[in-house]
Amino acid sequence: MMVALILYFVPDVVGQCNVNSQYDKIVSGYHCSIAQKTDGSFAAWGSGMSKTGSDLGSPTALDSTVYTNMTGTPLKVAIGGATGGGSQDQAILLTTSGLWAWGKTGAVLKSTIASSSSFARITSPTGANSYGLPTGVLPANVSELFATWQTLVIVTTDGNVWVLTQTNQYIEGNGGTSTASNQWKQVKINSSTNLTNVSVVRGQASSSTVNAFMAVTTTGLVYTWGNSVYLGDGTAVQSKSYATQMTLPSEFTGAVPKMIAITGGISDSANARSTYYLLAVSGKLYSLGDNRLKQLGNFSSALTQATWVQAQKTSGNNFTDVNFISAQESSSGYPGIAVITTGGDLYTWGDDNSGLLGRATGGGVAQGGWDPGIPNNFVSGTDRAVSCEMGGHTLVFLKVGSSKFCYVGHKTNGSMGDGDVTSTSPSATLTFDCSNTPSISICGYVPVSPSSV
């Protein structure tokens, strides 16, 4: 008898799987991923994810047995990086003893802070505490750890936001407008007032001039900062060195967004800027910003949109049943988004480079922009998706009735977790492979068979 994947609930305990969190059950970079399992532990695979910074073909326990110099209990993970050949990602782990990094040196943290591709404790930035965190912040105080190209962000349990970046001070959100300090900076709304009561932050950095970050407070206010910011009020793209409150669709008056996301990427469109997403509890999905690769999802040829529009399931037919979203945010390269409806259908749109959206039917390198649609060989009504993660060059989703995730996109350096670290020819898996991926019990879902890793 086949048993469907179902949600179950446990308290949010340090070091345990928090099924109530909507983000980061799987975190994917350009060619690698880390998943949290139902027991709260983590497994890593793909480019640069071994303890020495080499490739891992299969999901491997992220613990002190394998990563032998690790101390403390793993709590949070993040991945960020660029695009190009080979390993481009750097992974960040927070344990009860502090911050660790491995993979591509300089992809997230400056090399003076994390100097080796091998798994190691970071050197605490100037002004940080012995954990590598902002002064006064302990590992147990971190509610979110998030990374993108050259940038690490934390949200604390008391709702404060801290940024560590090597890009520039606009990303720090602390009022500076020059070279990055490479120190933890607390995000502010003006020179004397910290941004507070934040529940989640998302963002994406493509370059020193193309980047944006977005925060939601517990009362539903939304703030943004960075170098390619849209405010949603009709004004053009601009730079903001402080977190600035956004104008939202009327549906969010007195209501908190269910999920948020930002995507971006300049590898296939040098003039691309940031694109924002707001998911409402009603199932409507709103988008704002750049549309050069059809990231807005509104079947429009306009290159940008300075006020919020609704994403559409088909041309002229707005989404009203979106339950989950995942945008490409970890990498500097290719903008796109995947969404799951309440009925379990998976839709993707944006840049299908190397088939990362599962939409292309041939070629496999640069496939350009796509309007919303269901990926190749995803069968509506049969393949009921429950969660997904869009990485820099890949997409995975979990579906009802299976202990294996489904994978599409560039298959290389162990990115699919099937034990193969070579690159496929052609270089893209253009349809989802749901058979050759590993069995792994992902946090929040009960599979039909035990995890094999």
Beta strands, then each sheet from edge to edge (+ up, - down):
strand 1: 26-28
strand 2: 32-36
strand 3: 42-46
strand 4: 56-61
strand 5: 74-81
strand 6: 89-95
strand 7: 98-103
strand 8: 120-121
strand 9: 142-148
strand 10: 151-156
strand 11: 161-165
strand 12: 185-186
strand 13: 188-190
strand 14: 193-194
strand 15: 198-205
strand 16: 211-217
strand 17: 222-229
strand 18: 238-245
strand 19: 259-263
strand 20: 275-279
strand 21: 285-290
strand 22: 304-310
strand 23: 312-314
strand 24: 317-318
strand 25: 322-327
strand 26: 336-341
strand 27: 346-351
strand 28: 369-373
strand 29: 385-390
strand 30: 394-399
strand 31: 406-410
strand 32: 428-433
sheet 1: 1+ 2- 3+ 4-
sheet 2: 5+ 6- 7+ 8-
sheet 3: 9+ 10- 11+ 12-
sheet 4: 13+ 14-
sheet 5: 15+ 16- 17+ 18-
sheet 6: 19+ 20- 21+ 22-
sheet 7: 23+ 24-
sheet 8: 25+ 26- 27+ 28-
sheet 9: 29+ 30- 31+ 32-
end
